[in-house]
Each structure stands twice: as structure tokens, then as C-alpha cells.
Amino acid sequence: MSMKKAIYDTKPQALTVTKDSGTAYAQITANAEEHTAKDEEGNDYTYWEVDFNEIIGPESELPLDEIEADPESFLDYQYSAKTTEQKVADLNDAVDDLLVSFLGG
């Protein structure tokens, strides 16, 4: 299970996606609960406790459109790199699709 709890000093956005050099970082928050506490000097402060997941992986392999459409459904998602066999199978499927399109099968 990837989901964790996190604490923010301001109410966070449901989804933040950052892309850098081909890698995507998706931070998902949900179920924000506002709390009030006192600091060491006795002053009140507000914080938000949220369900949290961060997904990191290659932009080309993460389902970013699906994550953006429904972030909460990805609170337990964990990226797993494809094996060589999976990559070969994907390439074979793509070649088959191209042949069908090209040859009209």
C-alpha cells in the first residue's frame, strides 16, 4: 500500500504534477482534515492532515491522463517499471497494429 498520511501548513491541491527530464512526479492528496494546535509559545496554528501518495516514473510509462482525471483512485498506485518481456510484447503489439493499419487487415 503506497498511501501515506501527510501534514501541510496550507490546504494542498488534490494533484500536483511536475515533469523534469522525462521523469514525472505526481503528488496526490485527498481527504484533507483541518486541525488546530498550539505551538511551543502557546499560539494557535492550523494544519491539514491528508491521505498522500507520490508517484514517480518515466512520463511515457505513467498513466498521467488517468491520474489527472481521477487522482483519488491513484492513492494506492505504485509505479513498477516494465520488464524487458513486457516491453517486447508492447512493441510486438504495436508492430501488429501498424501492419493491420497498413495492410488493411
C-alpha positions as CSV (number, residue, x, y, z in Angstrom):
1,M,0.0,0.0,0.0
2,S,1.6,3.3,-1.1
3,M,-0.8,5.7,0.5
4,K,0.5,7.6,3.5
5,K,-0.6,10.5,5.7
6,A,1.0,13.9,5.3
7,I,0.7,17.2,7.1
8,Y,0.6,20.6,5.4
9,D,0.5,24.1,6.8
10,T,-1.8,25.2,4.0
11,K,-4.6,23.2,2.3
12,P,-2.9,21.3,-0.5
13,Q,-4.1,20.9,-4.1
14,A,-5.6,17.5,-4.9
15,L,-2.9,16.9,-7.6
16,T,0.4,18.4,-8.4
17,V,2.4,17.0,-11.4
18,T,5.9,18.1,-12.1
19,K,7.9,16.9,-15.1
20,D,11.7,17.1,-15.4
21,S,14.0,15.5,-18.0
22,G,11.5,12.8,-18.9
23,T,10.5,11.9,-15.4
24,A,7.1,12.7,-13.9
25,Y,6.4,13.4,-10.3
26,A,2.7,13.2,-9.3
27,Q,1.7,14.2,-5.7
28,I,-1.9,13.2,-4.8
29,T,-3.7,14.4,-1.7
30,A,-7.2,13.6,-0.6
31,N,-9.5,13.7,2.4
32,A,-8.0,16.9,3.9
33,E,-8.9,17.3,7.6
34,E,-8.3,20.7,9.1
35,H,-6.8,20.7,12.6
36,T,-5.8,23.4,15.1
37,A,-3.0,23.0,17.6
38,K,-0.7,25.2,19.8
39,D,2.9,25.8,19.1
40,E,5.6,25.9,21.8
41,E,4.7,29.5,22.7
42,G,1.0,28.7,23.1
43,N,-0.1,30.3,19.8
44,D,-2.8,28.6,17.7
45,Y,-1.9,27.4,14.3
46,T,-3.9,25.5,11.6
47,Y,-2.6,22.5,9.7
48,W,-4.2,19.9,7.3
49,E,-3.7,16.2,7.5
50,V,-4.3,14.4,4.2
51,D,-4.1,11.0,2.6
52,F,-1.0,11.2,0.3
53,N,0.8,9.3,-2.5
54,E,3.7,10.3,-4.6
55,I,4.1,8.5,-7.9
56,I,7.5,8.9,-9.7
57,G,8.3,7.3,-13.1
58,P,9.0,8.0,-16.8
59,E,6.5,10.3,-18.3
60,S,6.0,7.8,-21.2
61,E,5.0,5.0,-18.8
62,L,2.8,6.7,-16.2
63,P,-0.9,6.9,-16.8
64,L,-0.8,10.7,-16.4
65,D,-4.1,11.4,-18.2
66,E,-5.9,8.9,-15.9
67,I,-4.2,10.3,-12.8
68,E,-5.3,13.8,-13.8
69,A,-8.9,12.7,-14.5
70,D,-9.3,10.9,-11.1
71,P,-6.4,11.5,-8.7
72,E,-8.1,9.8,-5.7
73,S,-8.3,6.5,-7.4
74,F,-4.5,6.5,-7.5
75,L,-3.9,6.9,-3.8
76,D,-2.7,3.3,-3.6
77,Y,-1.0,3.2,-7.0
78,Q,2.7,2.3,-7.2
79,Y,4.7,2.6,-10.4
80,S,6.5,-0.6,-11.4
81,A,9.0,-0.5,-14.3
82,K,8.1,-2.8,-17.2
83,T,10.2,-5.9,-17.7
84,T,12.1,-6.5,-20.9
85,E,9.5,-9.1,-21.8
86,Q,6.7,-6.6,-21.3
87,K,8.4,-4.0,-23.4
88,V,9.0,-6.6,-26.2
89,A,5.3,-7.7,-26.1
90,D,4.3,-4.0,-26.3
91,L,6.5,-3.5,-29.3
92,N,5.1,-6.6,-31.0
93,D,1.6,-5.4,-30.4
94,A,2.5,-2.0,-31.9
95,V,4.0,-3.7,-35.0
96,D,0.9,-5.9,-35.4
97,D,-1.3,-2.8,-35.1
98,L,0.7,-1.0,-37.8
99,L,0.6,-4.0,-40.1
100,V,-3.1,-4.2,-39.8
101,S,-3.5,-0.5,-40.4
102,F,-1.1,-0.6,-43.4
103,L,-2.3,-3.8,-45.0
104,G,-5.9,-3.2,-44.1
105,G,-6.4,-6.5,-42.3
